[in-house]
Amino acid sequence: MYFKFSHQEARRRAAESCMTAPEGYVCVISEAKRTLDQNSKLWPMLYDVSNQIDWYGNKLTTEEWKDVFTAALKKQKVVPGIDGGFVVCGQSTSQMGKKEFAELIEIIYAFGSEKGVKWSE
C-alpha cells in the first residue's frame, strides 16, 4: 500500500493499515521520491551540457554527465574496476527524494552557468 500524507484521511487510513497489518509486515515512511516535473527537467539539462561541454578532452553522453553530477552531489567514492579502469560507486537518481533531486538540478545549473551553457528550456 502507498499513502501520501496530504490530508487527515490519508493519515487515518495509513494508521489503520499499520494497526491491522499481518505479523511480520513492515511500514516505511519516507520523503516522496522525485517528481515527474523534476525528472523531465533533468534530461534536457544533461543534453545541453553534453552538447556544449568538452570534459578534459572528452565528449560525455547524458548518462555519463548524470553520473558526474550525481557523484558531485553524493561525494561518491571511486574504486578500481575488475578488468581495469574505474567504477563510481553511487546512487541511482530514481532513489532520490524531491529535496535531494532539487539539489542535483542546482548543481547542474551552477556548473552550466559557470561553463557558459545556454539552456534550451
All heavy atoms as an XYZ file, in Angstrom:
968
protein
N       0.829     -1.180      0.000
C       0.000      0.000      0.000
C       0.873      1.243      0.000
O       1.999      1.223      0.478
C      -0.883      0.010      1.240
C      -2.196     -0.633      1.026
S      -3.191     -0.463      2.501
C      -3.804     -2.100      2.545
N       0.314      2.306     -0.488
C       1.016      3.583     -0.581
C       0.065      4.681     -0.114
O      -1.076      4.752     -0.578
C       1.443      3.817     -2.032
C       2.058      5.159     -2.281
C       3.411      5.371     -2.064
C       1.297      6.222     -2.745
C       3.979      6.606     -2.299
C       1.861      7.454     -2.990
C       3.207      7.637     -2.763
O       3.781      8.852     -2.995
N       0.524      5.499      0.818
C      -0.275      6.620      1.299
C       0.547      7.896      1.185
O       1.681      7.946      1.658
C      -0.664      6.427      2.773
C      -1.557      5.252      3.014
C      -1.023      4.046      3.426
C      -2.925      5.347      2.833
C      -1.834      2.950      3.650
C      -3.745      4.257      3.052
C      -3.201      3.050      3.462
N      -0.034      8.899      0.570
C       0.600     10.215      0.530
C      -0.080     11.056      1.597
O      -1.288     11.268      1.555
C       0.433     10.853     -0.850
C       1.116     12.191     -0.961
C       1.013     12.745     -2.365
C       1.726     14.072     -2.467
N       1.598     14.645     -3.798
N       0.690     11.525      2.557
C       0.129     12.276      3.673
C      -0.202     13.706      3.258
O       0.479     14.653      3.621
C       1.086     12.281      4.869
C       1.334     10.915      5.453
C       2.601     10.525      5.804
C       0.295     10.026      5.643
C       2.831      9.276      6.341
C       0.506      8.776      6.178
C       1.778      8.397      6.531
N      -1.280     13.857      2.496
C      -1.675     15.178      2.029
C      -2.940     15.677      2.729
O      -3.348     16.810      2.520
C      -1.883     15.157      0.519
O      -2.804     14.152      0.164
N      -3.551     14.821      3.554
C      -4.722     15.226      4.324
C      -4.924     14.240      5.479
O      -4.299     13.173      5.528
C      -5.976     15.315      3.440
C      -6.193     14.094      2.583
N      -6.682     12.916      3.068
C      -5.949     13.888      1.266
C      -6.755     12.022      2.099
N      -6.304     12.595      0.990
N      -5.787     14.608      6.418
C      -6.017     13.799      7.621
C      -6.542     12.407      7.306
O      -6.178     11.443      7.962
C      -7.009     14.507      8.549
C      -6.484     15.195      9.780
C      -5.186     14.717     10.358
O      -4.138     15.252     10.015
N      -5.207     13.741     11.224
N      -7.408     12.299      6.318
C      -7.975     10.988      5.978
C      -6.893     10.019      5.522
O      -6.912      8.834      5.877
C      -9.055     11.141      4.892
C      -9.714      9.840      4.483
C     -10.476      9.140      5.603
O     -10.769      9.756      6.637
O     -10.765      7.943      5.438
N      -5.929     10.487      4.764
C      -4.815      9.625      4.330
C      -4.022      9.146      5.545
O      -3.619      7.985      5.617
C      -3.912     10.374      3.358
N      -3.796     10.037      6.492
C      -3.075      9.663      7.717
C      -3.870      8.620      8.516
O      -3.313      7.664      9.037
C      -2.806     10.886      8.583
C      -1.809     11.845      7.974
C      -1.656     13.113      8.819
N      -0.726     14.026      8.222
C       0.590     13.950      8.325
N       1.138     12.986      9.027
N       1.369     14.833      7.731
N      -5.184      8.811      8.612
C      -6.032      7.869      9.349
C      -5.984      6.490      8.704
O      -5.816      5.474      9.378
C      -7.478      8.387      9.404
C      -8.381      7.546     10.320
C      -9.852      7.872     10.131
N     -10.368      7.487      8.823
C     -10.543      6.213      8.407
N     -10.229      5.214      9.179
N     -11.026      5.971      7.204
N      -6.079      6.446      7.367
C      -6.064      5.165      6.655
C      -4.700      4.466      6.797
O      -4.632      3.250      6.926
C      -6.396      5.365      5.188
C      -7.845      5.685      4.956
C      -8.143      5.847      3.499
N      -9.529      6.223      3.286
C     -10.030      6.531      2.123
N      -9.270      6.504      1.034
N     -11.289      6.864      2.016
N      -3.638      5.254      6.754
C      -2.305      4.677      6.925
C      -2.164      4.073      8.319
O      -1.668      2.948      8.480
C      -1.231      5.736      6.688
N      -2.621      4.800      9.321
C      -2.541      4.299     10.698
C      -3.372      3.026     10.850
O      -2.928      2.053     11.470
C      -3.020      5.375     11.668
N      -4.553      3.017     10.268
C      -5.422      1.835     10.329
C      -4.749      0.636      9.649
O      -4.782     -0.482     10.162
C      -6.757      2.147      9.662
C      -7.739      0.990      9.701
C      -9.046      1.344      9.012
O      -9.529      2.482      9.183
O      -9.563      0.477      8.285
N      -4.134      0.876      8.509
C      -3.446     -0.208      7.796
C      -2.298     -0.768      8.625
O      -2.063     -1.975      8.640
C      -2.925      0.288      6.442
O      -4.009      0.589      5.596
N      -1.591      0.121      9.314
C      -0.492     -0.345     10.175
C      -1.021     -1.189     11.328
O      -0.431     -2.209     11.684
C       0.299      0.849     10.726
S       1.298      1.693      9.481
N      -2.129     -0.759     11.897
C      -2.693     -1.467     13.051
C      -3.258     -2.839     12.669
O      -3.282     -3.747     13.489
C      -3.801     -0.622     13.702
C      -3.287      0.685     14.288
S      -2.019      0.480     15.557
C      -2.956     -0.297     16.838
N      -3.692     -3.005     11.427
C      -4.311     -4.276     11.021
C      -3.398     -5.119     10.123
O      -3.830     -6.158      9.639
C      -5.639     -4.007     10.281
O      -5.381     -3.204      9.130
C      -6.642     -3.305     11.203
N      -2.172     -4.677      9.926
C      -1.248     -5.426      9.066
C      -0.893     -6.769      9.708
O      -0.786     -6.881     10.933
C       0.020     -4.612      8.830
N      -0.719     -7.802      8.898
C      -0.333     -9.115      9.424
C       1.028     -9.059     10.127
O       1.863     -8.207      9.818
C      -0.253     -9.993      8.169
C      -1.102     -9.294      7.159
C      -0.954     -7.828      7.458
N       1.230     -9.965     11.029
C       2.500    -10.093     11.753
C       3.654    -10.243     10.756
O       3.526    -10.956      9.763
C       2.447    -11.327     12.667
C       3.573    -11.429     13.650
C       3.479    -10.381     14.745
O       2.361     -9.987     15.113
O       4.548     -9.963     15.221
N       4.724     -9.521     10.992
C       5.895     -9.629     10.134
C       5.956     -8.594      9.014
O       6.985     -8.442      8.367
N       4.859     -7.884      8.774
C       4.875     -6.820      7.765
C       5.651     -5.630      8.309
O       5.822     -5.490      9.522
C       3.443     -6.377      7.418
C       2.780     -7.225      6.362
C       2.837     -8.609      6.396
C       2.073     -6.630      5.329
C       2.218     -9.381      5.426
C       1.445     -7.394      4.362
C       1.523     -8.765      4.413
O       0.905     -9.514      3.449
N       6.113     -4.771      7.419
C       6.833     -3.567      7.838
C       6.139     -2.338      7.251
O       5.459     -2.423      6.223
C       8.316     -3.579      7.391
C       9.063     -4.715      8.058
C       8.435     -3.676      5.890
N       6.353     -1.214      7.883
C       5.843      0.062      7.412
C       7.032      1.003      7.272
O       7.830      1.143      8.187
C       4.834      0.627      8.414
S       4.278      2.285      7.992
N       7.153      1.645      6.124
C       8.241      2.586      5.876
C       7.632      3.930      5.535
O       6.802      4.025      4.629
C       9.138      2.100      4.711
C      10.209      3.118      4.410
C       9.735      0.737      5.025
N       8.048      4.953      6.256
C       7.597      6.312      5.969
C       8.815      7.083      5.496
O       9.849      7.113      6.158
C       6.964      6.964      7.210
C       5.733      6.164      7.622
C       6.632      8.428      6.935
C       5.072      6.637      8.890
N       8.697      7.684      4.314
C       9.843      8.382      3.740
C       9.393      9.607      2.967
O       8.204      9.764      2.669
C      10.617      7.440      2.808
O       9.826      7.100      1.696
N      10.360     10.440      2.632
C      10.096     11.585      1.777
C       9.646     11.071      0.408
O      10.090     10.021     -0.040
C      11.383     12.404      1.618
C      11.248     13.577      0.679
C      12.565     14.288      0.399
O      13.632     13.693      0.628
O      12.503     15.421     -0.074
N       8.773     11.809     -0.241
C       8.335     11.441     -1.585
C       9.527     11.457     -2.534
O      10.454     12.254     -2.382
C       7.260     12.408     -2.070
N       9.512     10.553     -3.482
C      10.574     10.496     -4.488
C      10.461     11.697     -5.421
O       9.485     12.427     -5.401
C      10.489      9.198     -5.294
C      10.654      7.950     -4.450
C      12.062      7.823     -3.933
C      12.229      6.519     -3.185
N      12.972      6.659     -1.984
N      11.455     11.837     -6.276
C      11.470     12.952     -7.222
C      10.157     13.019     -7.996
O       9.478     12.019     -8.183
C      12.636     12.790     -8.186
C      12.449     11.559     -9.064
C      13.645     11.301     -9.899
N      13.370     10.141    -10.751
C      14.223      9.659    -11.598
N      15.408     10.207    -11.731
N      13.921      8.620    -12.340
N       9.825     14.207     -8.451
C       8.576     14.386     -9.195
C       8.817     14.187    -10.688
O       9.959     14.219    -11.155
C       8.006     15.810     -8.983
O       8.904     16.751     -9.577
C       7.810     16.117     -7.506
N       7.743     13.997    -11.425
C       7.848     13.879    -12.880
C       8.379     15.175    -13.486
O       9.154     15.151    -14.438
C       6.497     13.524    -13.490
C       5.984     12.109    -13.191
C       4.590     11.922    -13.777
C       6.934     11.060    -13.738
N       7.970     16.312    -12.926
C       8.480     17.597    -13.405
C       9.992     17.696    -13.217
O      10.713     18.157    -14.101
C       7.812     18.769    -12.681
C       6.390     19.018    -13.158
O       6.025     18.516    -14.243
O       5.656     19.731    -12.449
N      10.481     17.256    -12.044
C      11.922     17.277    -11.800
C      12.636     16.374    -12.798
O      13.658     16.748    -13.368
C      12.240     16.823    -10.378
C      11.941     17.837     -9.313
C      12.226     17.290     -7.933
O      11.835     16.176     -7.590
N      12.905     18.089     -7.132
N      12.113     15.182    -12.984
C      12.750     14.237    -13.894
C      12.749     14.768    -15.329
O      13.743     14.652    -16.037
C      12.043     12.881    -13.843
C      12.849     11.814    -14.531
O      14.022     11.632    -14.246
N      12.229     11.111    -15.459
N      11.643     15.384    -15.746
C      11.583     15.901    -17.119
C      12.481     17.119    -17.308
O      12.850     17.448    -18.426
C      10.145     16.219    -17.522
O       9.622     17.251    -16.730
N      12.854     17.772    -16.237
C      13.788     18.894    -16.314
C      15.230     18.398    -16.424
O      16.062     19.015    -17.087
C      13.628     19.769    -15.065
C      14.486     20.983    -15.050
C      14.183     21.829    -13.829
C      14.574     23.241    -14.135
N      13.728     24.224    -13.542
N      15.533     17.280    -15.776
C      16.896     16.761    -15.718
C      17.464     16.456    -17.100
O      18.576     16.881    -17.430
C      16.936     15.487    -14.856
C      18.279     14.755    -14.806
C      19.310     15.589    -14.048
C      18.113     13.387    -14.171
N      16.724     15.733    -17.918
C      17.276     15.247    -19.188
C      17.583     16.344    -20.195
O      18.651     16.310    -20.824
C      16.400     14.122    -19.744
C      16.531     12.948    -18.840
C      15.624     12.526    -17.908
C      17.676     12.115    -18.693
N      16.140     11.475    -17.194
C      17.400     11.187    -17.655
C      18.912     12.047    -19.314
C      18.299     10.215    -17.253
C      19.815     11.061    -18.915
C      19.506     10.178    -17.902
N      16.737     17.354    -20.361
C      17.144     18.457    -21.247
C      18.385     19.190    -20.741
O      19.237     19.606    -21.535
C      15.918     19.381    -21.253
C      14.775     18.498    -20.907
C      15.341     17.480    -19.959
N      18.507     19.324    -19.426
C      19.697     19.977    -18.873
C      20.942     19.161    -19.172
O      21.977     19.700    -19.580
C      19.548     20.160    -17.355
C      18.492     21.170    -16.964
S      18.299     21.276    -15.176
C      19.810     22.128    -14.749
N      20.856     17.847    -18.984
C      22.002     16.975    -19.272
C      22.333     17.003    -20.763
O      23.511     16.981    -21.145
C      21.714     15.541    -18.812
C      21.607     15.343    -17.306
C      21.116     13.936    -16.984
C      22.938     15.618    -16.616
N      21.313     17.074    -21.595
C      21.515     17.160    -23.041
C      22.270     18.447    -23.399
O      23.220     18.427    -24.191
C      20.158     17.105    -23.756
C      20.248     17.213    -25.255
C      20.556     16.104    -26.034
C      20.030     18.429    -25.890
C      20.648     16.202    -27.416
C      20.118     18.532    -27.273
C      20.433     17.417    -28.031
O      20.522     17.517    -29.397
N      21.852     19.564    -22.811
C      22.526     20.836    -23.068
C      23.993     20.778    -22.663
O      24.873     21.199    -23.417
C      21.831     21.977    -22.321
C      20.453     22.305    -22.877
O      20.149     21.908    -24.022
O      19.676     22.962    -22.158
N      24.264     20.250    -21.475
C      25.652     20.137    -21.006
C      26.438     19.211    -21.924
O      27.551     19.524    -22.357
C      25.705     19.643    -19.540
C      27.135     19.328    -19.118
C      25.102     20.684    -18.602
N      25.844     18.079    -22.269
C      26.520     17.091    -23.108
C      26.896     17.673    -24.470
O      27.983     17.390    -24.989
C      25.613     15.869    -23.288
O      26.202     14.921    -24.143
N      26.022     18.478    -25.048
C      26.276     19.044    -26.380
C      27.233     20.230    -26.367
O      27.824     20.541    -27.396
C      24.961     19.469    -27.035
C      24.215     18.278    -27.576
O      24.793     17.228    -27.852
N      22.918     18.427    -27.723
N      27.387     20.876    -25.207
C      28.150     22.126    -25.188
C      29.480     22.052    -24.439
O      30.290     22.968    -24.564
C      27.284     23.236    -24.563
C      26.032     23.528    -25.374
C      25.134     24.537    -24.700
O      25.598     25.552    -24.201
N      23.828     24.256    -24.685
N      29.715     21.010    -23.684
C      30.917     20.958    -22.851
C      31.802     19.772    -23.234
O      31.334     18.645    -23.330
C      30.544     20.833    -21.346
C      29.673     21.999    -20.899
C      31.783     20.695    -20.480
C      30.345     23.341    -20.885
N      33.089     20.064    -23.426
C      34.108     19.014    -23.527
C      34.700     18.847    -22.140
O      35.104     19.834    -21.512
C      35.223     19.412    -24.508
C      34.788     19.277    -25.952
O      33.939     18.412    -26.231
O      35.296     20.037    -26.788
N      34.744     17.635    -21.645
C      35.241     17.368    -20.297
C      36.628     16.741    -20.390
O      36.752     15.577    -20.723
C      34.266     16.474    -19.546
C      34.527     16.349    -18.087
C      34.838     15.211    -17.407
C      34.483     17.394    -17.103
N      34.992     15.479    -16.085
C      34.788     16.817    -15.867
C      34.233     18.763    -17.170
C      34.837     17.554    -14.683
C      34.287     19.493    -15.998
C      34.579     18.901    -14.781
N      37.638     17.542    -20.172
C      39.027     17.095    -20.252
C      39.296     16.373    -21.572
O      39.883     15.298    -21.603
C      39.398     16.219    -19.052
C      39.366     16.985    -17.759
C      38.251     16.959    -16.940
C      40.450     17.762    -17.374
C      38.208     17.675    -15.759
C      40.417     18.491    -16.192
C      39.299     18.449    -15.381
O      39.267     19.170    -14.213
N      38.809     16.982    -22.664
C      39.033     16.432    -23.995
C      38.060     15.345    -24.396
O      38.219     14.735    -25.457
N      37.064     15.081    -23.577
C      36.085     14.034    -23.871
C      34.691     14.624    -24.022
O      34.300     15.517    -23.276
C      36.025     13.004    -22.728
C      37.309     12.247    -22.577
O      37.725     11.540    -23.479
N      37.949     12.401    -21.435
N      33.934     14.100    -24.980
C      32.510     14.412    -25.094
C      31.777     13.328    -24.311
O      31.870     12.149    -24.636
C      32.069     14.352    -26.547
C      32.084     15.650    -27.298
C      31.332     16.716    -26.599
C      30.617     17.620    -27.570
N      30.134     18.808    -26.895
N      31.070     13.710    -23.271
C      30.344     12.742    -22.457
C      28.887     12.655    -22.894
O      28.302     13.646    -23.331
C      30.410     13.136    -20.977
C      31.803     13.271    -20.354
C      31.683     13.642    -18.885
C      32.612     12.001    -20.525
N      28.299     11.473    -22.736
C      26.878     11.289    -23.013
C      26.060     11.874    -21.864
O      26.596     12.205    -20.799
C      26.529      9.797    -23.136
O      26.707      9.176    -21.854
C      27.378      9.102    -24.196
N      24.753     11.980    -22.074
C      23.893     12.466    -20.996
C      23.968     11.548    -19.775
O      23.994     12.024    -18.644
C      22.431     12.598    -21.468
O      22.002     11.350    -22.016
C      22.268     13.698    -22.491
N      24.021     10.242    -20.003
C      24.140      9.284    -18.884
C      25.452      9.481    -18.128
O      25.485      9.429    -16.895
C      24.055      7.839    -19.393
C      22.664      7.379    -19.721
C      21.790      7.182    -18.496
O      22.312      6.937    -17.385
O      20.565      7.286    -18.649
N      26.541      9.716    -18.852
C      27.839      9.938    -18.196
C      27.827     11.239    -17.397
O      28.354     11.295    -16.285
C      28.957      9.939    -19.243
C      29.197      8.561    -19.832
C      30.081      8.576    -21.067
O      30.093      9.584    -21.820
O      30.759      7.553    -21.299
N      27.200     12.282    -17.952
C      27.088     13.534    -17.197
C      26.235     13.342    -15.955
O      26.529     13.892    -14.899
C      26.523     14.648    -18.074
C      27.577     15.334    -18.877
C      27.736     15.304    -20.233
C      28.654     16.141    -18.378
N      28.840     16.033    -20.595
C      29.418     16.566    -19.476
C      29.049     16.549    -17.104
C      30.541     17.376    -19.342
C      30.165     17.350    -16.963
C      30.896     17.758    -18.072
N      25.186     12.544    -16.069
C      24.359     12.264    -14.890
C      25.213     11.627    -13.803
O      25.117     11.987    -12.623
C      23.176     11.363    -15.258
C      22.223     11.142    -14.087
C      21.028     10.330    -14.489
C      21.405      8.893    -14.555
N      20.471      7.923    -14.049
N      26.079     10.694    -14.186
C      26.978     10.065    -13.219
C      27.929     11.083    -12.592
O      28.184     11.053    -11.385
C      27.796      8.948    -13.887
C      26.958      7.750    -14.295
O      25.840      7.580    -13.764
O      27.425      6.983    -15.153
N      28.461     12.002    -13.417
C      29.386     13.021    -12.917
C      28.680     13.910    -11.884
O      29.203     14.159    -10.791
C      29.952     13.881    -14.077
C      30.677     15.111    -13.554
C      30.867     13.044    -14.960
N      27.489     14.379    -12.223
C      26.771     15.277    -11.312
C      26.279     14.550    -10.059
O      26.308     15.113     -8.964
C      25.609     15.955    -12.036
C      26.049     16.967    -13.043
C      25.676     16.854    -14.374
C      26.851     18.040    -12.682
C      26.074     17.788    -15.311
C      27.266     18.987    -13.618
C      26.883     18.854    -14.937
N      25.823     13.330    -10.205
C      25.388     12.556     -9.046
C      26.561     12.300     -8.112
O      26.429     12.390     -6.896
C      24.741     11.225     -9.490
O      23.662     11.513    -10.367
C      24.218     10.451     -8.301
N      27.724     11.999     -8.682
C      28.925     11.792     -7.865
C      29.291     13.077     -7.126
O      29.698     13.033     -5.962
C      30.087     11.325     -8.739
N      29.129     14.229     -7.776
C      29.423     15.506     -7.119
C      28.468     15.739     -5.954
O      28.877     16.209     -4.888
C      29.320     16.651     -8.123
N      27.206     15.397     -6.145
C      26.209     15.578     -5.093
C      26.462     14.649     -3.916
O      26.430     15.056     -2.765
C      24.803     15.330     -5.653
C      23.660     15.350     -4.642
C      23.468     16.757     -4.086
C      22.372     14.854     -5.290
N      26.727     13.399     -4.213
C      26.831     12.372     -3.168
C      28.241     12.216     -2.602
O      28.438     11.480     -1.656
C      26.369     11.022     -3.723
C      24.946     11.007     -4.234
C      23.949     11.320     -3.163
C      23.792     10.148     -2.225
N      22.807     10.368     -1.193
N      29.222     12.889     -3.200
C      30.620     12.732     -2.774
C      30.984     11.237     -2.770
O      31.477     10.689     -1.810
C      30.861     13.339     -1.391
C      30.392     14.767     -1.248
C      31.206     15.711     -2.101
C      30.846     17.149     -1.835
N      30.235     17.842     -2.924
N      30.681     10.601     -3.905
C      30.837      9.160     -4.018
C      32.294      8.761     -4.158
O      33.141      9.547     -4.558
C      30.023      8.648     -5.209
C      28.547      8.854     -4.986
C      27.759      8.834     -6.264
O      28.223      9.253     -7.297
N      26.526      8.364     -6.180
N      32.533      7.511     -3.860
C      33.892      7.007     -3.986
C      34.094      6.315     -5.327
O      33.148      5.842     -5.942
C      34.234      6.077     -2.833
C      33.435      4.795     -2.789
C      33.850      3.974     -1.582
C      32.974      2.751     -1.467
N      33.311      1.946     -0.314
N      35.345      6.275     -5.740
C      35.740      5.632     -6.991
C      36.654      4.473     -6.627
O      37.574      4.618     -5.822
C      36.488      6.631     -7.909
C      36.953      5.952     -9.178
C      35.590      7.807     -8.229
N      36.382      3.316     -7.223
C      37.188      2.116     -6.937
C      37.676      1.523     -8.250
O      37.061      1.723     -9.302
C      36.372      1.062     -6.144
C      35.960      1.596     -4.786
C      35.158      0.593     -6.918
N      38.791      0.783     -8.215
C      39.270      0.127     -9.437
C      38.247     -0.890     -9.940
O      37.614     -1.601     -9.165
C      40.549     -0.580     -8.992
C      40.985      0.156     -7.769
C      39.719      0.604     -7.090
N      38.095     -0.950    -11.266
C      37.198     -1.926    -11.875
C      37.819     -3.306    -11.917
O      39.036     -3.472    -11.765
N      37.033     -4.300    -12.122
C      37.501     -5.692    -12.158
C      38.486     -5.911    -13.291
O      39.514     -6.563    -13.122
C      36.297     -6.662    -12.283
C      35.446     -6.592    -11.019
C      36.767     -8.085    -12.552
C      34.145     -7.349    -11.103
N      38.190     -5.363    -14.470
C      39.052     -5.551    -15.644
C      39.794     -4.274    -16.019
O      40.033     -3.997    -17.190
C      38.212     -6.024    -16.844
C      37.623     -7.403    -16.633
O      38.266     -8.221    -15.957
O      36.518     -7.650    -17.142
N      40.157     -3.483    -15.023
C      40.836     -2.219    -15.267
C      39.858     -1.068    -15.241
O      38.654     -1.254    -15.073
N      40.362      0.127    -15.410
C      39.502      1.307    -15.348
C      39.017      1.547    -13.932
O      39.539      0.970    -12.967
N      38.018      2.397    -13.812
C      37.478      2.736    -12.501
C      35.960      2.709    -12.527
O      35.343      2.877    -13.576
C      37.966      4.125    -12.069
C      39.441      4.160    -11.816
C      40.323      4.524    -12.823
C      39.948      3.808    -10.581
C      41.683      4.543    -12.602
C      41.308      3.818    -10.347
C      42.180      4.191    -11.357
N      35.370      2.523    -11.359
C      33.925      2.475    -11.196
C      33.537      3.478    -10.115
O      34.156      3.499     -9.046
C      33.450      1.064    -10.776
C      31.955      1.040    -10.530
C      33.851      0.030    -11.806
N      32.524      4.302    -10.400
C      31.990      5.201     -9.380
C      30.878      4.461     -8.659
O      29.925      4.001     -9.283
C      31.439      6.503    -10.011
C      30.810      7.375     -8.934
C      32.543      7.255    -10.732
N      31.036      4.317     -7.363
C      30.014      3.656     -6.549
C      28.985      4.716     -6.180
O      29.315      5.693     -5.518
C      30.626      3.061     -5.289
S      31.887      1.831     -5.637
N      27.768      4.529     -6.631
C      26.827      5.614     -6.414
C      25.402      5.200     -6.241
O      25.091      4.037     -6.111
N      24.571      6.210     -6.264
C      23.149      6.038     -6.062
C      22.411      6.411     -7.333
O      22.748      7.390     -7.991
C      22.683      6.959     -4.931
C      21.194      6.948     -4.734
C      20.734      8.034     -3.764
O      21.523      8.807     -3.267
N      19.449      8.085     -3.531
N      21.411      5.659     -7.644
C      20.552      5.973     -8.781
C      19.710      7.202     -8.449
O      19.263      7.372     -7.316
C      19.637      4.784     -9.055
O      18.610      5.147     -9.917
N      19.480      8.053     -9.429
C      18.639      9.228     -9.186
C      17.190      8.834     -8.920
O      16.457      9.594     -8.298
C      18.694     10.215    -10.377
O      18.323      9.525    -11.569
C      20.077     10.815    -10.523
N      16.793      7.649     -9.341
C      15.408      7.217     -9.100
C      15.137      6.992     -7.621
O      13.981      6.979     -7.193
C      15.079      5.951     -9.895
O      15.850      4.871     -9.427
N      16.193      6.850     -6.825
C      16.028      6.650     -5.387
C      16.077      7.959     -4.606
O      15.938      7.963     -3.394
C      17.116      5.702     -4.865
C      17.072      4.330     -5.488
C      15.718      3.665     -5.343
O      15.167      3.602     -4.249
N      15.154      3.185     -6.438
N      16.296      9.067     -5.290
C      16.408     10.355     -4.613
C      15.037     10.918     -4.262
O      14.094     10.780     -5.022
C      17.135     11.371     -5.502
C      18.585     11.086     -5.682
S      19.336     12.391     -6.680
C      21.003     11.742     -6.797
N      14.981     11.586     -3.126
C      13.789     12.321     -2.743
C      13.753     13.654     -3.478
O      14.702     14.035     -4.164
N      12.631     14.368     -3.312
C      12.453     15.642     -4.019
C      13.540     16.648     -3.669
O      14.071     17.328     -4.549
C      11.093     16.241     -3.678
C       9.935     15.557     -4.341
C       8.699     16.429     -4.210
C       7.656     15.759     -3.380
N       6.423     16.537     -3.304
N      13.860     16.757     -2.388
C      14.837     17.752     -1.949
C      16.219     17.452     -2.529
O      16.897     18.339     -3.051
C      14.899     17.797     -0.422
C      15.857     18.825      0.111
C      15.888     18.836      1.619
C      16.924     19.838      2.102
N      17.339     19.604      3.456
N      16.638     16.205     -2.433
C      17.947     15.827     -2.953
C      18.017     16.000     -4.469
O      19.018     16.453     -5.016
C      18.261     14.382     -2.556
C      19.671     13.973     -2.867
C      19.997     12.594     -2.335
O      19.122     11.699     -2.342
O      21.148     12.408     -1.921
N      16.932     15.666     -5.147
C      16.891     15.816     -6.598
C      16.975     17.294     -6.977
O      17.634     17.663     -7.955
C      15.625     15.174     -7.172
C      15.749     14.793     -8.616
C      16.338     13.589     -8.975
C      15.284     15.627     -9.604
C      16.454     13.233    -10.321
C      15.395     15.283    -10.946
C      15.985     14.078    -11.300
N      16.318     18.159     -6.193
C      16.406     19.606     -6.432
C      17.848     20.082     -6.265
O      18.322     20.934     -7.026
C      15.480     20.358     -5.480
N      18.567     19.522     -5.296
C      19.982     19.868     -5.102
C      20.813     19.445     -6.314
O      21.721     20.167     -6.734
C      20.525     19.207     -3.835
C      19.951     19.783     -2.566
C      20.334     18.978     -1.326
O      21.157     18.038     -1.420
O      19.794     19.287     -0.245
N      20.499     18.285     -6.894
C      21.196     17.817     -8.085
C      20.979     18.797     -9.242
O      21.931     19.172     -9.936
C      20.707     16.419     -8.474
C      21.271     15.844     -9.771
C      22.774     15.622     -9.649
C      20.566     14.541    -10.125
N      19.747     19.227     -9.436
C      19.443     20.180    -10.502
C      20.196     21.493    -10.279
O      20.722     22.088    -11.217
C      17.921     20.385    -10.634
C      17.286     19.113    -11.234
C      17.582     21.617    -11.477
C      15.785     19.088    -11.256
N      20.287     21.933     -9.030
C      21.029     23.165     -8.720
C      22.519     23.020     -9.035
O      23.145     23.958     -9.530
C      20.828     23.558     -7.255
C      19.467     24.148     -6.973
C      19.148     25.359     -7.839
O      19.997     26.266     -7.966
O      18.042     25.401     -8.407
N      23.084     21.849     -8.765
C      24.495     21.597     -9.101
C      24.697     21.701    -10.609
O      25.667     22.296    -11.086
C      24.957     20.221     -8.573
C      25.115     20.270     -7.055
C      26.253     19.762     -9.240
C      25.376     18.926     -6.422
N      23.765     21.130    -11.367
C      23.868     21.174    -12.830
C      23.751     22.620    -13.318
O      24.542     23.060    -14.161
C      22.813     20.270    -13.490
C      23.041     18.808    -13.085
C      22.857     20.411    -15.019
C      21.904     17.864    -13.474
N      22.793     23.372    -12.785
C      22.649     24.782    -13.168
C      23.921     25.562    -12.855
O      24.401     26.346    -13.680
C      21.484     25.437    -12.422
C      20.179     25.439    -13.171
C      19.007     25.074    -12.541
C      20.097     25.837    -14.498
C      17.790     25.075    -13.201
C      18.894     25.844    -15.173
C      17.737     25.460    -14.526
O      16.539     25.466    -15.186
N      24.456     25.384    -11.659
C      25.656     26.128    -11.257
C      26.829     25.792    -12.177
O      27.538     26.690    -12.648
C      26.001     25.813     -9.807
N      27.033     24.510    -12.436
C      28.113     24.075    -13.318
C      27.922     24.662    -14.715
O      28.847     25.226    -15.303
C      28.160     22.546    -13.383
C      29.168     22.014    -14.358
C      30.494     21.849    -13.980
C      28.798     21.680    -15.659
C      31.427     21.359    -14.883
C      29.722     21.196    -16.561
C      31.045     21.034    -16.176
N      26.714     24.517    -15.250
C      26.431     25.008    -16.592
C      26.605     26.510    -16.703
O      27.165     27.013    -17.687
N      26.164     27.238    -15.706
C      26.309     28.688    -15.718
C      27.791     29.090    -15.698
O      28.210     29.995    -16.417
C      25.591     29.306    -14.518
O      24.206     29.072    -14.629
N      28.549     28.384    -14.876
C      29.993     28.652    -14.782
C      30.699     28.377    -16.111
O      31.647     29.066    -16.486
C      30.591     27.780    -13.688
C      32.050     27.996    -13.439
C      32.558     27.089    -12.327
O      32.047     27.193    -11.200
O      33.461     26.267    -12.600
N      30.214     27.378    -16.860
C      30.841     26.976    -18.119
C      30.198     27.635    -19.335
O      30.580     27.332    -20.467
C      30.782     25.449    -18.275
C      31.489     24.682    -17.182
C      32.975     24.886    -17.248
C      33.670     24.017    -16.211
N      35.092     24.247    -16.172
N      29.198     28.490    -19.132
C      28.579     29.191    -20.244
C      27.568     28.394    -21.044
O      27.308     28.692    -22.205
N      26.952     27.389    -20.430
C      25.939     26.592    -21.135
C      24.714     27.454    -21.408
O      24.259     28.201    -20.550
C      25.545     25.347    -20.289
C      24.328     24.644    -20.874
C      26.715     24.380    -20.180
N      24.204     27.359    -22.604
C      22.961     28.030    -22.997
C      21.843     27.003    -22.838
O      21.810     26.004    -23.554
C      23.043     28.510    -24.437
C      24.249     29.403    -24.694
C      23.849     30.717    -25.276
C      25.010     31.622    -25.591
N      26.028     31.777    -24.603
N      20.944     27.246    -21.896
C      19.885     26.288    -21.591
C      18.777     26.358    -22.630
O      18.346     27.431    -23.026
C      19.316     26.550    -20.183
C      20.353     26.506    -19.118
C      20.804     27.543    -18.384
C      21.096     25.362    -18.679
N      21.779     27.128    -17.513
C      21.977     25.784    -17.671
C      21.118     24.018    -19.051
C      22.853     24.918    -17.019
C      21.979     23.157    -18.393
C      22.841     23.605    -17.400
N      18.293     25.206    -23.032
C      17.261     25.136    -24.076
C      15.848     25.287    -23.528
O      14.917     25.450    -24.292
C      17.373     23.806    -24.830
O      17.204     22.718    -23.947
N      15.682     25.230    -22.209
C      14.317     25.287    -21.659
C      13.710     26.668    -21.753
O      14.305     27.668    -21.706
C      14.291     24.785    -20.233
C      15.147     25.544    -19.272
C      14.979     25.046    -17.848
O      13.834     24.845    -17.444
O      15.970     24.873    -17.190
